[in-house]
Amino acid sequence: MAKEMREFQAETKQLLDLMVHSIYTNREIFLRELISNASDAIDKLRFESLTNRELLEGKEDFEIFLVPDKDSHTLTISDNGIGMTYDEVIENVGTIAKSGTKAFLEKLKEEKESTTDKDLIGQFGVGFYSAFMVAEKVTLITRKAGETKAVKWESTGDGSYSIEETEKETRGTSIILTLGEEFYGDKAEEDFTNEYALEALVKKYSDYVRFPIKMNFEVEETPKDDEGKEIEGAEKVKRIEVRTLNSMRPLWTKNKSEIKPEEYTEFYKNLFHEWEDPFEVIHSKAEGTVEYTTMLFLPKRAPYNLYHTDYEPGIQLYSRHVFIMDKCKELLPDYLRFVRGLVDSPDFSLNISRELLQQSRELKLIGKNLEKNVLKTLEKMLKNERERYETFWNEFGKSFKIGVYTAPQDSSKLKDLLLFATSKEGTALTTLKEYIERMPESQNLIYYATGKDAATIERLPQMELLKEKGIEVLYLYDNVDEFAIEALREYGDKKFHSVSRGDLNLDDVESQEVKKETETIAKDNEDLIKAVKENLEGKIADVKISNRLKSSAVCLVSGDNGISLSMEQVFAEANNPMFKASRILEINPHHEVFSRLQSLHNGEQNDTFKDYCEMLYAQALLIEGLLPEDPIGFANKIAKLMADK
Ligand SMILES: Nc1ncnc2c1ncn2[C@@H]1O[C@H](COP(=O)(O)OP(=O)(O)OP(=O)(O)O)[C@@H](O)[C@H]1O
């Protein structure tokens, strides 16, 4: 096959441009990225070779080799891992295979002003391309284990790359970086051809990599005689010595007291290809029915795709320090999908299949303990470090709310960890327990309202009465919130109640009196209410005289059961428009519009009365953020009304 020149995808070009023009000041991390990729490639081969030994081609020792060359100012990173085929090279390093990169660029465009580039890269990481931060040319030569043909890929990072078939004796991948002039030689600030500098970088970033990272060192020695003694006066000779640079000792096997915070950080970044420090580390050991060590990390930031189907949750599994599996989903419940980490247990066998693993009793036991560990840590944080917990909550709270809604069996564990915005002045977020503690004795329900933000909710007609009475209301902004609340049904023995549903059930004396008065008005206006209902037939389920409105003329509420209007909108956005909330139109009997309705009704001005009914309904829809069914008709009616006056 002849050499091909190909263009990078537009997004890749943009990304390379950013890399070359330094979006990240800490350029040395390119080495960590390439070593991580090499280690992943070896893991993949090791795993596949469990069922197909031929892939090893007789060479069973895994290793990563660094070869700096001062003369050609190159640095080569080689591994004897799985390698790539021609098509895989194109897919993995020619196009943007990872949707993350695309999302990264989009976000970069969006948030250019508000966020620093460093923050952004922390969210996404861009692996292989980081090579272009230090190299003016990157050459990748790779042969997939078990294949005969190899591939050579080369690019200067300027928009195109070449790819051709080639020969390669050993399986795996070599990446040759032709270093930019700031990155080699004695005068360079960072010399990536210097063995000692490279050794220090490996120690700093990749010490725990599970495969040996080797390098040739040139040593000068005085020749020795047969007895091993240095020969006096003999001229020194140069010799090449292969050294392993990393300790390979898994961090989690050390005692907690021996580990420095920065060791956890580097380990985390290294193992999970993260660019930011972890938010919290949970490191523990268990001995008993099951034996294991675990190291769990709560990230600082939710990955951009945490709630998309392409996000793969799960933690790593090791048995006696040997890697078995990445992304083991069975160990943590879905609401903890953001947790990164690993479990090392001698109770797992090395080549356990995913199917067997799922049924393993040990796995279930360990999983339960891990979940408890994380929840305990969070409970403690909520109690003792409220601000920190709120930071965590703002990033991952949604995951818990989805958990409450989708896995009711988890809700009892999560309900005390939930936070909500509230109408209470000076309080940004409240727990349900705190809300209940503040409730006056006469209040029996936990009230909540939905809307896109506090300002919108505060102006809802449905809030008027509660505001007047100073009753605290939880504010739900997120689509999932109301679903979670409905799934919880109650907290303690207090039921949740939407301000936009049925009766508000206020049990104080004053409210009881108002209720009676409303009933009398409703009775006196029976015919009018019937007429409004008839005019809006098919659109609403009922018309009621309201006792919750103070200054607004109308509002829509939904029944006590079934979905609410805001849930209906969530369903509609998710292309499920068949779920409909029942609509009850509430009219304020103390509003001038009500008297006008009465006189229109009594005066038998049927057409105008009908127009008024429709306009009232359209207004109520608009307040809920819904479009009137016939916006043009609505606009025309308003225009007519305006011209009449
Ligand atoms: N040394 C290697 N051997 C085999 N495949 C490799 C090697 N380096 C990279 N690849 C392939 O190229 C892909 C892209 O690598 P890249 O570093 O850009 O992203 P990643 O490793 O998938 O993600 P990230 O580093 O951001 O976590 C990898 O997923 C892998 O399939």
The ligand as an SDF file (V2000), in Angstrom:
LIG
                    3D

 31 33  0  0  0  0  0  0  0  0999 V2000
    0.8680    3.1500   22.7840 N   0  0  0  0  0  0  0  0  0  0  0  0
   -0.3190    2.8280   22.2680 C   0  0  0  0  0  0  0  0  0  0  0  0
   -0.5990    1.5720   21.9000 N   0  0  0  0  0  0  0  0  0  0  0  0
   -1.8050    1.2270   21.3940 C   0  0  0  0  0  0  0  0  0  0  0  0
   -2.8150    2.1000   21.2150 N   0  0  0  0  0  0  0  0  0  0  0  0
   -2.5970    3.3770   21.5430 C   0  0  0  0  0  0  0  0  0  0  0  0
   -1.3570    3.8240   22.0980 C   0  0  0  0  0  0  0  0  0  0  0  0
   -1.4580    5.1580   22.3070 N   0  0  0  0  0  0  0  0  0  0  0  0
   -2.6970    5.5100   21.9490 C   0  0  0  0  0  0  0  0  0  0  0  0
   -3.3880    4.4570   21.4840 N   0  0  0  0  0  0  0  0  0  0  0  0
   -4.7770    4.4380   21.0010 C   0  0  0  0  0  0  0  0  0  0  0  0
   -5.1630    5.7500   20.6670 O   0  0  0  0  0  0  0  0  0  0  0  0
   -6.3150    6.1460   21.4090 C   0  0  0  0  0  0  0  0  0  0  0  0
   -6.2820    7.6180   21.6730 C   0  0  0  0  0  0  0  0  0  0  0  0
   -5.3140    7.9070   22.6350 O   0  0  0  0  0  0  0  0  0  0  0  0
   -5.4280    9.1960   23.5210 P   0  0  0  0  0  0  0  0  0  0  0  0
   -4.2960    9.2510   24.4550 O   0  0  0  0  0  0  0  0  0  0  0  0
   -5.5940   10.3790   22.6310 O   0  0  0  0  0  0  0  0  0  0  0  0
   -6.7780    9.0050   24.2750 O   0  0  0  0  0  0  0  0  0  0  0  0
   -7.1920    7.9560   25.4120 P   0  0  0  0  0  0  0  0  0  0  0  0
   -6.0030    7.2810   25.9520 O   0  0  0  0  0  0  0  0  0  0  0  0
   -8.2780    7.1270   24.8540 O   0  0  0  0  0  0  0  0  0  0  0  0
   -7.8500    8.9380   26.4390 O   0  0  0  0  0  0  0  0  0  0  0  0
   -7.1720    9.8320   27.5720 P   0  0  0  0  0  0  0  0  0  0  0  0
   -5.6980    9.7430   27.4280 O   0  0  0  0  0  0  0  0  0  0  0  0
   -7.6760   11.2090   27.3810 O   0  0  0  0  0  0  0  0  0  0  0  0
   -7.7150    9.2080   28.7800 O   0  0  0  0  0  0  0  0  0  0  0  0
   -6.2920    5.2620   22.6370 C   0  0  0  0  0  0  0  0  0  0  0  0
   -7.5860    5.0840   23.1810 O   0  0  0  0  0  0  0  0  0  0  0  0
   -5.7130    3.9510   22.0790 C   0  0  0  0  0  0  0  0  0  0  0  0
   -6.7370    3.1930   21.4760 O   0  0  0  0  0  0  0  0  0  0  0  0
  1  2  1  0
  2  3  1  0
  2  7  2  0
  3  4  2  0
  4  5  1  0
  5  6  2  0
  6  7  1  0
  6 10  1  0
  7  8  1  0
  8  9  2  0
  9 10  1  0
 10 11  1  0
 11 12  1  0
 11 30  1  0
 12 13  1  0
 13 14  1  0
 13 28  1  0
 14 15  1  0
 15 16  1  0
 16 17  2  0
 16 18  1  0
 16 19  1  0
 19 20  1  0
 20 21  2  0
 20 22  1  0
 20 23  1  0
 23 24  1  0
 24 25  2  0
 24 26  1  0
 24 27  1  0
 28 29  1  0
 28 30  1  0
 30 31  1  0
M  END
$$$$
